[in-house]
Amino acid sequence: MSHTVGQVAGYAGITVRTLHHYDEIGLLVPSERTHAGHRRYGDGDLDRLQQILFYRELGFPLDEVATLLDDPAADPRSHLRRQHELLTARIERLQKMAAAVEHAMEARTMGINLTPEERFEVFGDKDPEQYAEEAEQRWGGTEAYAESQRRAATYTKEDWKRMQDEVADWGARYDALMAAGEEPTGEAAMTMAEEHRQHIATWFYDCPYEMHQCLGEMYVSDERFKAFYNSTRPGLAEHLRDAINANAARRRP
């Protein structure tokens, strides 16, 4: 069974002009021609075309493709082995490229320049990017957001761990403060609220008292923040909000 040049072009998804060119340079010469000189391709020609297109897809120039296919020592099995090796190597390269791009996307999103292993070591099963898109939508145009991204991009694994240790220590001391019955408007609670504000300013962005108060309200109104603070001690979110307000009020002129 033979096939016209138009049929073969359709099968392979290439142009008739490409097939003419392959014929002209001797890379794929059709095995038959009609009395009128029209090209006709047999099944063997289609097999060779498949090999040509495979090597071309991998970036081989046409002269090297011809050398590979016309090697007298090569047989169909050796071609298959070579193709398998080339494909395996290409898949590995693409996987590495995809991983690198994914890592770059993550760092671009959150400004966290850590390897996947370091991210797991620091954050465990908690995804630090869980609310990244929402944060960018809410605050992406603010100077505070830009500054937070800039700073986060410079932090190492040790920095993130130290930050988490500070948060854990603060939480334990605030829990003890509440257990002792300290009021949000008391000196001890306001001091802890100020420490909370300074932590934000040190690690992420400048946090004026008015902004700190807005954050305090969000800790109560947003169920996710509320759950985070109240996981240390029930009612901590509300207590902290009130302490933040008291701390801001006492520092106003």
Summary of the structure (lengths in Angstrom):
residues: 253
radius of gyration: 33.2
end to end distance: 95.5
largest distance: 104.4
contacts: 657
relative contact order: 0.06
helix: 70%
strand: 3%
